Amino acid sequence: MDDLRIKFSIIGHPKLEKLKLIVGNQAFELLVTLWIRVAQNRPHGNLKELDNVDIALYAGWKGDPEEFVEALKKCKWIKDNGNGLEIQDWREHQPWVFFAPERSERARQAAHAKWGTKPQRAAQKTRSERMRVAKSKGNHTKAEWEEMMIFFGVCVKCEGESGLVCCDRDHIIPVYQGGSHGINNIQPLCAKCNASKGPDNTDYRLLFCEKRGIEMPAKWMQPAGISLALTSAPSPNPSPNPKPTPKAKKNKKFIPPKLKDVIQFFTENKYTEESAIQAFKYYADGDPPWTDSRGNQVRGWKQKMRGVWFKPENIIKKKGNTPPWL
């Protein structure tokens, strides 16, 4: 999603004025930032998997997370639906965002019907299924994540150079590669570093601590030999007379572009850096990475970007032509 609705009536609304009294004049900015992050990552407005720290980071709140979330509840911007927190009346006020996943699925099914193809990804595990497997290997608590955020306090890869305050939980060994959800496989990365990571499984926490001459708590260390556990094991019953493996056709190795290459390509063609990061993250986070909706590898990525992501709303606006309300 790259847009959401904000009604004119929000200016001077009693709920907003009440929130200003609690958190200050930045209330409107905090709300909009929260809504944008929710639209991008949780189109149904459900916050049940987020703790108070996550919600505060989503909004860019730098104070006490508990106080901020309580203020949102008190002013009725979020509510508890019995299964967790959610944005108040999100479906009513943001129908375009709410039904985005359904529209995407209908479009995908229509494309398969039109071209007579089978949805190759249907047989693959969904992200929620992979996450269940990851949690069965190891899990962590809200307190453990908060402790890690207090210890590092910043993205461990760029160390704050991106200028983004919020940090997300990054799986050092990606879930689709068999990584767990345990705290020893979690590191705080900003959205930009997370989007550019791809299959990289570098533990940036160790590099962060090494630069500063500090020691990372042993409970966060990766188990010894973890990389070996992810490699395929030999067959337990090898054939006594194995057949010679036929020579595979030599295909030119696909080297996915780096985030900086995609950003440069977009900006050279007068499209925004934000849309470049969004496009890069879409393909880099694929299963497997850099494949399209049919499961085909995106080798001609520039052509794909032109055809899919070069849209009018992503064009860089010229100074002087921007409406005063934007």
TANOR-V335363 format. One record per residue. N is the residue number from 1. RES is the residue in one small letter. SS is DSSP state (H for helix, E for strand, C for the rest). BURIAL is I if it has 16 or more other ideal C-beta (glycine too) atoms within 10 Angstrom, else O. Layout:
((N RES SS BURIAL) (N RES SS BURIAL))
//
This chain:
((1 m C I) (2 d C O) (3 d C O) (4 l C I) (5 r C O) (6 i C O) (7 k C O) (8 f H O) (9 s H O) (10 i H O) (11 i C O) (12 g C O) (13 h C O) (14 p H O) (15 k H I) (16 l H I) (17 e H O) (18 k H O) (19 l H I) (20 k H O) (21 l H O) (22 i H O) (23 v H I) (24 g C O) (25 n C O) (26 q C O) (27 a H I) (28 f H O) (29 e H O) (30 l H I) (31 l H I) (32 v H O) (33 t H I) (34 l H I) (35 w H I) (36 i H I) (37 r H I) (38 v H I) (39 a H I) (40 q H I) (41 n H O) (42 r C I) (43 p C I) (44 h C I) (45 g C I) (46 n E I) (47 l C I) (48 k C O) (49 e C O) (50 l C I) (51 d C I) (52 n H I) (53 v H I) (54 d H I) (55 i H I) (56 a H I) (57 l H I) (58 y H I) (59 a H I) (60 g C I) (61 w C I) (62 k C O) (63 g C O) (64 d C O) (65 p H I) (66 e H O) (67 e H O) (68 f H I) (69 v H I) (70 e H O) (71 a H I) (72 l H I) (73 k H O) (74 k H O) (75 c C I) (76 k C O) (77 w C I) (78 i E I) (79 k E O) (80 d E O) (81 n C O) (82 g C O) (83 n C O) (84 g C O) (85 l E I) (86 e E I) (87 i E I) (88 q C I) (89 d C O) (90 w H I) (91 r H O) (92 e H O) (93 h H I) (94 q C I) (95 p H O) (96 w H O) (97 v H I) (98 f H I) (99 f C O) (100 a H O) (101 p H O) (102 e H O) (103 r H O) (104 s H O) (105 e H O) (106 r H O) (107 a H O) (108 r H O) (109 q H O) (110 a H O) (111 a H O) (112 h H I) (113 a H O) (114 k H O) (115 w H O) (116 g C O) (117 t C O) (118 k C O) (119 p C O) (120 q H O) (121 r H O) (122 a H O) (123 a H O) (124 q C O) (125 k C O) (126 t C O) (127 r H O) (128 s H O) (129 e H O) (130 r H I) (131 m H O) (132 r H O) (133 v H O) (134 a H I) (135 k H O) (136 s H O) (137 k H O) (138 g C O) (139 n C O) (140 h C I) (141 t C O) (142 k H O) (143 a H O) (144 e H I) (145 w H I) (146 e H O) (147 e H O) (148 m H I) (149 m H I) (150 i H O) (151 f H O) (152 f H I) (153 g C O) (154 v C I) (155 c C I) (156 v C I) (157 k C I) (158 c C I) (159 e C I) (160 g C O) (161 e C O) (162 s C I) (163 g C O) (164 l C I) (165 v C O) (166 c C I) (167 c C I) (168 d E I) (169 r E I) (170 d E I) (171 h E I) (172 i C I) (173 i C I) (174 p C I) (175 v H I) (176 y H I) (177 q H O) (178 g C O) (179 g C I) (180 s C I) (181 h C I) (182 g C I) (183 i H I) (184 n H I) (185 n H I) (186 i E I) (187 q E I) (188 p E I) (189 l E I) (190 c C I) (191 a H I) (192 k H I) (193 c H I) (194 n H I) (195 a H I) (196 s C I) (197 k C I) (198 g C I) (199 p C O) (200 d C O) (201 n C I) (202 t C O) (203 d C I) (204 y H I) (205 r H I) (206 l H I) (207 l H O) (208 f H I) (209 c H I) (210 e H O) (211 k H O) (212 r H O) (213 g C O) (214 i C O) (215 e C O) (216 m C I) (217 p C O) (218 a H O) (219 k H O) (220 w H I) (221 m C O) (222 q C I) (223 p C O) (224 a C O) (225 g C O) (226 i H I) (227 s H O) (228 l H O) (229 a H O) (230 l C O) (231 t C O) (232 s C O) (233 a C O) (234 p C O) (235 s C O) (236 p C O) (237 n C O) (238 p C O) (239 s C O) (240 p C O) (241 n C O) (242 p C O) (243 k C O) (244 p C O) (245 t C O) (246 p C O) (247 k C O) (248 a C O) (249 k C O) (250 k C O) (251 n C O) (252 k C O) (253 k C O) (254 f C O) (255 i C O) (256 p C I) (257 p C I) (258 k C O) (259 l H I) (260 k H O) (261 d H O) (262 v H I) (263 i H I) (264 q H O) (265 f H I) (266 f H I) (267 t H O) (268 e H O) (269 n C O) (270 k C O) (271 y E I) (272 t C I) (273 e H O) (274 e H O) (275 s H I) (276 a H I) (277 i H I) (278 q H I) (279 a H I) (280 f H I) (281 k H I) (282 y H O) (283 y H I) (284 a H I) (285 d C I) (286 g C I) (287 d C O) (288 p C O) (289 p C I) (290 w C I) (291 t E O) (292 d C O) (293 s C O) (294 r C O) (295 g C I) (296 n C O) (297 q E I) (298 v C I) (299 r C O) (300 g C O) (301 w H I) (302 k H O) (303 q H O) (304 k H O) (305 m H I) (306 r H O) (307 g H O) (308 v H O) (309 w C I) (310 f C I) (311 k C O) (312 p H O) (313 e H O) (314 n H I) (315 i E O) (316 i C O) (317 k C O) (318 k C O) (319 k C O) (320 g C O) (321 n C O) (322 t C O) (323 p C O) (324 p C O) (325 w C O) (326 l C O))
//
